[in-house]
Amino acid sequence: MVATAAFGLISGDIWRVTHYVRPLRDEVFTLLSITALVGWLVVDHELWDRPRDEISGSRPACSTSSP
């Protein structure tokens, strides 16, 4: 996936397409791609899960903190 993105950035075809696409359409594509990337990261790393200890409502104290 990274190699595909790198190839897209150095390929002249991608840069030529930006000259033919209207700015609003370009902004929409940018927002869609960012949304897709963030969504993929959230789903892939299961970031929607809440902490299991919801009763206390706070995180446990760090064991390395000084008194």
Buried (B, 14 or more C-beta within 10 A) or exposed (E): EEEEEEEEEEEEEEEEEEEEEEEEEEEEEEEEEEEEEEEEEEEEEEEEEEEEEEEEEEEEEEEEEEE
